[in-house]
């Protein structure tokens, strides 16, 4: 899960098949659910979906402050296990967090993936 506080435009997200801007609302945080929550809830009636997102490069006019965002990542210990919750509420182990992290980095930065 990523909790993001942003006060300037620049965040992009894939919504309904289109990449578009997310304009920040003053006083609110943006929460992105990651791939491990997607795995955890995959078999539930309403699964959580991770979202493709990024930040567009911006140019600042002379004298304007830089765009600044800060993020807090809530992540798992690499020695842990990724689980999936089944419809009966039991947790089934899927793979180690370390293996999942390698898989996600490879998937995220694979040059063959296009939007």
PyMOL commands that set and color helices and strands:
alter all, ss='L'
color gray80, all
select helices_A, chain A and resi 35-41+97-108
alter helices_A, ss='H'
color red, helices_A
select strands_A, chain A and resi 2-6+11-15+18-22+30-32+53-55+69-73+81-85+91-96
alter strands_A, ss='S'
color yellow, strands_A
deselect
rebuild
show_as cartoon
